[in-house]
Each structure stands twice: as C-alpha cells, then as structure tokens.
C-alpha cells in the first residue's frame, strides 16, 4: 500500500490542492467574484472599462445616463441585494420564532475537513475493495477503483451524517415544543394556525405561545429515520472494514509462514551450529531444541504482529466512528429547522441590525462609485461636451423606484413610501390617518392598504390589529366599570 501511495503521490497531492482551491473559492465566492469584476474593469486595453469607455451613446430609457455608465452600474448592482429595515426585521422575526436565530449554514471549510477525514480513513479499506473488484486487473485499475470508492463513500457519508444531524435537531425541537405544550396542559391542538410563510405577516401569531409559533414555521411531525440509517451505515462500514483488514493480515501471515517453512533436518551454517560444517547430519535429538526454539520464536512474533494489527484496526474503526459522529454533530449544530429559514438567513447575511447590514454593502458601493467616476473621466476624454453628473447612489435609487401610481418602499428607519403624485415620504402614522379619513368606506380602505408596498402594508396591518385590540380592551373596561356602578346603585 505504501509503495502504491508513493507511486501516485504527485497525483494525490494535485487532487488535494485542487480540492483546497475549490473549497477556498466557495468559502469566499462573493469576495472573489467581486475582486475579479474590479480586476477585469481595471485591465488596460483589454479590460471592460477600456472597451465600454468608447461608447458615448445615451441610454434609451433615460438620456441622463450613457450606455457605458448603465453597463458598469448593472455589473456592480448584482452584488448588492438590498432590503429595507422592515423586511430585515421580518426575516429576523421568522428566524427567532423558529429558534434559528444565531445559527448559520454548514461552513464550506467544515465540509472540506470532514471530506478529508473520510478520505484519509477510507483509503486503506477502499484499496482492499478495489483489489477484490479487479482481482485480475492491473495496479492502475485497482488505484482507479480505489479513488472511485473513496469518492462514493465520501459523498454518501457526508450526506447521511449531515442529514441525520439536521433531522435530529429538528425532531428534538418539535418534541421540546410538544413537551412544553403538554406540561402546560393547554386546550386544543398544538398546531393552532396554518403554515406561516416567510412572505406572510409574522405577527399573526404573536399572542400564541412560543412553542406554537415555532411549530407554525417548522412543522409538527419529526422523524429519526435518517439517524437510524446513519447508525446502520456507520456500523456496517466500520465492522466490514475491520473484518477485511483482519482477514487480510491473517492471509499475509499464512503466506509468510508457508513460504518460510523448510525442512529443518539439514541445518545450515547460518544457524550458528559449530557442527554444521561437516557433511554428516546431526541427530534429531540434537536439532530438536533449536527447531522448537525457532518455531516458538516465529509463533510469538506472529502473535505479536497479529495483536498489534488488531489494535491498529480497532483504533482505525474507532477513528472512523468518531469522524462520523463529528459529521452528525456538524449537522446538528449548523443548518436550520424552519421551512424557509435558509431564505430568511440569506436575506439578512447573518446580521442582526440594519446598520451592520448597510455597512456590509458600503465597500461595494464605494468601489462601484470609484469605477464610475473613472469611467466618466474617460468618456469626457472622448466627448468633452458630455454632461455626466450621475452617481452610483443615483442608480441605486432609480432601480428601486416604483411603477407609475404604485407606492414604493425606500430604505429608511421610518418606513417611508414615495407616491406618484407626491415626492414627500409618508409614514405608518400618515397611512393610518389616511385610512381614518375614509370613514366607514371599508372597500376604499382595503384598496388603499393593498396598494401599499409590502413592508409598509405589513406595518399598517399590524398597527390596525394593535389598535383594534386596544379598543376592545377599552370597551371591556368600560363595560366592567358600568356594571360596577349598577351594582353600587343596587346596594
């Protein structure tokens, strides 16, 4: 096995290096792609800026821009997925109610480390399997089969262990919610409302218990199927690989014993016997103690090698099992239980405050603005009469503008909306005032609310619900006070 590894060391090193590069790329994909875009724009002569800076024609939909400016802004805008503070808060609420707030997806570097551990542990076992799958094949065929088996084992074990860990976490979360519900002896069913999606109103179940809010987004049915499957797969591979290694060692010892067996009746000079130099054989009584001693030494040596090999094989099996437990623990610690928690986390980029979220995109905006200014200077060099006053911030504002007559959300802590008939932003309080001015015309109020931008519409609906609850509480208090006065009059 060592000779084979030495022979293919360069190939193995190249594959490991390629795997490391791929892991690094996926771990820093956003930064690498952004850097490559900026590098491609900065290249002289063949760079993209050098090519588009020759195009001074105006943009067809807005003459204030040139086609070159819009091309540059479009390229950088794909790295800016902006959402407003209300939408960010909505996603954070979803994560909090699913108990996924603070959790992250499985890191790419951890997948790479787990893959390396599986590959390193499975090389010897895969070589044995490859030998039996190609008993009459060449060494190259066996090596090819070995790498194929290692790849299959790596993919299967990573999938099975991660799925088992994820299912274990989700099922334990559901069981904990059911346990809390049973301990409080609440009437009705645990799942009190329909599935609440990420794009829905996250406040509809605020008055329900936390465990109900959780199962509304996670689900009520759990399972340990993948956990059982993972345990069976790990046990089968560990036992089978250990058994094959033991039998392989026994086979090698038998072959060594068979090949090393010789007729002991004619001692050679190498035995150290001073009477062996003669041509006459020695009596068996004289040779028997030496023969017995040699056989005893061989048996002891074989037993020691066998015991040492068994200890090594048990340690390899233990390492394999622990490696898979680490994979299950990774699936338990990382990942999300909510049905749409992945999408919610992707929108927040892992930030819990809007200031941090904005700061994440600030460097990209600065780079894009610097490239845009450099492009505008080149365009003026081609056509001095060009008026280029637009900035990248202007572009970001324009791509978020509404269609005519449709209210639009603008990023702000006051959740403003810009309408087609006025440039003044309106707040939730102003929207509620407009609804109150409609009086009893419920249809007009509904149409007004439905025409609002999604984040503002959710805030207005939530405010109306709170106001209705307060009004009902005031009415109950007034009724109780009236009954108390009537009782006082009776007595």
N, C-alpha and C positions, 0 to 999 in steps of 0.2 A: 504493500500500500504506500509506504514512504517513497519507494522508487517511482511509483506512478505519479505521486504528488510532485516530486522533484522534476519529473519529465514535463509536466504540464504547469509548472509554477508560473511561467510567464502568462499563460492563458488565464489562469485563476486570478493573478494579480490584475490583469487587464479588465476582467469581468467585475472584480471588486471595485476597481477605480471607476468604472462606468456606473456601477450602482451608486457609489458615493456621489458622483456628479449629478445623477438623476435625482437623488434624494435632496441634495442641496438646491437644485432648481425648483422642485416642487415646494420645498420649505420656504423659499424666498422668491416665488414666482412673480408676485406683484412688483417687488423692488427690481428684480432682474429685467422684466419686460419694460418697466418704466425707464430704467437706465439705458436699455437697448434703443428705445424710441429716441431718447435725447441724444444718444451717441450717433444714431443714424441721421438725425437732423443736423448734427454738428459737423459731419464729414464734409470736407471741401470737395468741390467739383461734382462728385457722385452722390453727395448727401441729398436728402429730400429737400432741405431748405434751399440748397443751391439750385434745385430744379424748379421748385414752385415759385421762387422769388422772381422768375422771369415772366410770370403770368400776372398782369396788372388789370385784367378784366374785372368788372364789377359783378358781385353776387346777384343772381337774378331776382331773388326774393327780397333782398334788402340792399339797395345801392350804397349804403353807408359802409358796407364791407366789400372786400375783394375776395375772389375765389381762393387765393392763396391763404388769406387770413382764416377763412372759414375751414379750410382743409387742416391747418395746423390746430385750430381750436377743437375741431372734431376728433382729431387724433388723441389729444390730451384729455378730452372730456370722457373718454371711455374708461379712464382710471379714476373718475370722480362719480361715485354713486351716492348722491346727496339725498338725505331725507330730513324732514323738519323735526323740531323738538317734540311735537305731539306724536309723530309716528315713531320716533325713538322711544318715547315714554311708553307707547302702546306695546312695542316689542319687548321692552324690559318688564312690563307688567305680565305679559304672556310667559316669559321665562321664569319670573318669580312665582307665578301660580302653578307652574309645572315642576317647581323645585329644581329647575335647571339653571337658575341664575348663579353665575360663578363657574359653571362648568364650561369646558371647551371641547372641540372635536379632537379626535386622536391625532397627536402630533406626527408629522411625517418622519421626523428623526426617530421616534419610538418604533414606528413600523419598520424602518430600516434596521434598527438594532435588533428587534425581535426576529426579523428575517435572517440576519447574520447568525444569531444564536441557533436558529433551527437548521440553517445550512451547515454550520460548523459541527453540530451534534449529529447530523444525519449523513455526513459524508461516508463514514465507515459502513454504516448499515446499507446505504444506497449502493456502495461498491459491491457488497455481498449479493444484493438483489440483482444488480446488473450482471454479475458473474453467472448467476443461475438462469437469468433470462437469455443470456447468449453464451451457453456452455461451449459452443464450437466457434464462437466469434473471435475476432482479433481484440487486442488490448484497446485499440481506438474505439471499437464498437462498445466495449464494456464501459469505457470512460464516458462515451456519449450517453449511454443508458443511465449511468450514474448521475450525470448532471440533469438529465430529464427527470429522474425520480426525485432528486433533491428539489427541483423547481416545483414539481407537483405537490410534494409534502409541504413545502414552504407555503404555497398558496392555500392549500386545504387547511393546514393547521392555523394559519393566521386568520382565515375566515371563521373557522369553527370556534376558536378560542375567543375572538373578539365578539362574535355573535352571542356566545354563551355568557360572557361578562355583561354585555349590554342587556340581554334578556333577564339575567339575574338581578341587575339593578332596577330595571323597570318593574319586574314582578314583585320584588321586595317593597318598592314604593307603593304599588297598588295594595298589597297586603297590609302595609302600615296604615294606609288610609282606611281600609275596611276595619282594621282593628280599632282605630280611633272612633270610627262611627259606631261600632258595636259596644265599646266601653261607655260611650255617652248615651247609648240606648235611644238614638234618635228615631222618630217615626218615619215611615215612608221608605223609599229606596235611596241607596247611596248616590246613584246617578240621577239627579233630580232634573236636569235640563238637557237639551240637545247638545251635540258636539259644538264646541266653541272654536271657530277657526281663527287664524291669525288676523285676517282682514275684517273680522267681526268686531262688535263692541265688547271690549274686555271688561266692562263694568256691569254687565247684565247679571252677574252672579256675585257681586261684591258682598251682598248680605248673607250669602250662604257660607257654610263652614269651609275652612281651608281645605279639608280633605275632599269635599265635593268640588271645589274649584279645581283641584288637582286632577281628579278623575275625569272632569269635563273636557280636559285637554289631553290627557294621557290615555284614558280608556279604563274599563273596569275588568277586563279579562287579562290575566297573566298566565305564563306557562314556563315550565322548566325543561322543555323538550331539548333545546339546544345545549343546556347544561348537561343533561344525561348523555346526549350524543358526544359532546366533547369528552366527558369522562370515559366513555367506551372507547373512543378513538385513541385517546392518550394511553389507556391501559393496554389496548391491543398492540399498538406500535411499540410501547415500552417492553412488554413481555416478549413479543415476537423478535424484536431486535436483539434482546438479551439472549434469548434461546438460540438464535442463529449464531451469535458470536461465541457462545459456549460450545456449540457443536463444531464450529469452525476450528476452535482451539483444540478440541479433542481430536479432530481429524488430523491436524498438523502433528500432534504428539504421537498419534498412532503411526503416521508415516515416518517420523523420525525414528521411532522405536524399531519399525520394520527394516528401514534402511540401515540402521546401525547395528542390527543383530548379526553376529558372525559366529562361526564355530570357535569355541574357546579352547578346544583341545590342544591346539598348536600355538603356544604363546609366542609372541614376537619380542624382538629385542627392546621394543619401546615400553614394555611392561615394567622394566627395571629388574627383571629376574636375572640374577647372575648366571643361572644355569641354562638360560635360553639360547646361548651362543652355540651350543652343541647341536648335533644333528639328531640326537635321541630325544624322543618326547618324554616329558616328566610324568610321573604317576598322577592319576586324578586326585588322589588324596592330598597331594602337594598343591595342585592347582585350585581345588575346590574353595578354600578360604578366600583366595584372591578373586575368583569368579563371583562368589557370593557377595564379597565386598563391593565389587564393581556394579553388580546388579542392584544392590541396596542403594548405592550412591545414585544410580540412574533413576530408581524409583523415587527416592527422596527429592531429587532435582525435578522430576516430572510433576510430583505432587505440589512442590513449592510453586512451580510455574503455573499449574492449574489453579491453585488457591489465589495466587496473585492475579491471574486473569479474571477469576470470578469476582474478586474485589473490585477490579477495574471496571468490569461490565456492570456490576451493581451501581458503582458510582456514576457511570455513564447514564444508566437508566434513571437514577435519582436526579441528575442534572437535566435530563430531558423532561421529566415530570415537573421539576421546579420551573423550567423555562416556559412550559405551557401554562402553569399556574400564574406566572407573570403576565402572559398574554391574556388570560381571563381577568386578572386584576386590572390590566390596562383597559379592557372593555368595560369593566365596572366603574372605573374612575373617570374615564373620558367618554364623551358622547352624551346624547340627550334622550330623555324619556318621552318628552312631548311629541305629538304627531308632527308639529310644524316648528319645533324648537330650532332645528337646523337653519331654516329660513329666517327665523327671528334673530338668531345669533349672527347670521351673515349680514343682516341689515345693520346691526349695531357695531360690527367689527370688534366686539369684545369690550366696548366702552360703556360705562355706566352713567356718564354725564355728557351733556351736549357740548360743553366746552372742549372736553377731550376729543369728542367726535370731530368737531370742526378743526381742532389742531392737527388731527391725523391727515387732513387734506390740504392744510396750509402750505407745506413744502411743495406739493404738486402744483398748486395754483401759482406759487412764486416762480417755479421753473417754467411753467407754461407762459406766464407773463413776460419773463425774460426772453424766451424764444420768440414770442410775438413781437416784442419791441425790436429785436434783431432783424426779424423778417420785414417789419415796416421800414426800417432804415434801408434795407436792400431794395425794397420796392420804390422808395423815393429816389434811390440812385438810378433806377431805370426810368422813372417818370417823376420829375421834380414837381409837377403840378398836382400830384395826388394828395388828397386830404385824408389822412389816416389818424383818426382820433379814438378809435375803439380800443378797449382793454379786454383782457380775458374775463374780468368780473362782469363787464357788459354782456359778453357772450353767455356767461352762466345765467345772468338774469333773463336774457332773451329766450334761452331754450326752456326756461321754466315758466314762460308767460302762457296765459290761457288762450283758448279759442275765444273768438269774439262772443261776448254775452255770457261767458262761463266764469264763475268765481274761481280764483286760484290761490293756493297756499303759498306763502312766501316765508322762507326760513326766518323765524323770529321767536322770541320768548313770549310774545303776546298773541301768537297765533293770528296774524293779520290776514286779510283777504283783499285782493285788488279786483275791483269790478270793472266792467267795460265802460260804465258811464261816469266813473269817478276814479281818480288816482289816489284817493285817501284810503288808508288801510282801515278796516273795521275789525273790532274785537268780538269776543263772545258776548260781552255785555251789550254791545251795539246790536248784535244779531238778535238777542233776546228782546231788546227794546223794539226792534222792527216787528218781531212776532207779536208782541203785546199790542202794537198799534193796529194789528189786523182784527182785533176784537174776537168775535165768535166765528169768523170765517176760517174754519179749520182746513178746508181744502187749499186755500191760499197759503196758509201757514205750512202745510205739508209740502207744497210745491216749492216754497222758499227754502225749506230745510234740505230737501232733496237736491236742490240746485247748488248747494254749498260744496266746497271742497271737502274731501273725505276727512282729514284731520279736524277741521273746524266743525263739520257736521257731527262727528262723534262727541266733540266737546259740548256742543249745543244740546244734543240729546241727553248727555249726562247731566248737564245743568238743569234741564227741564225735569228730569226724573228727581233730582235732589229737591227742586222747588216744589214738586208735587208731594213728595214725602213730608216736607216741612209743613205744607198746607194741611195735609191730612192730620199731622200731629197737632197742629194748632186747633183744628176743628174738634179733635178728640178732647183736647184740654178744655176747650170752651164748653163742650157738652158735659164733661165731668163737673166743671165749675157750676153750670146751670143746675144740674141735678143736686149738687151740694146745697145750693141756695134754696131749692124747692124743699129739700129735707129739713133745712133750718126753719123754713116757714111752717112746716107741718108740726114741728116740735116747739 
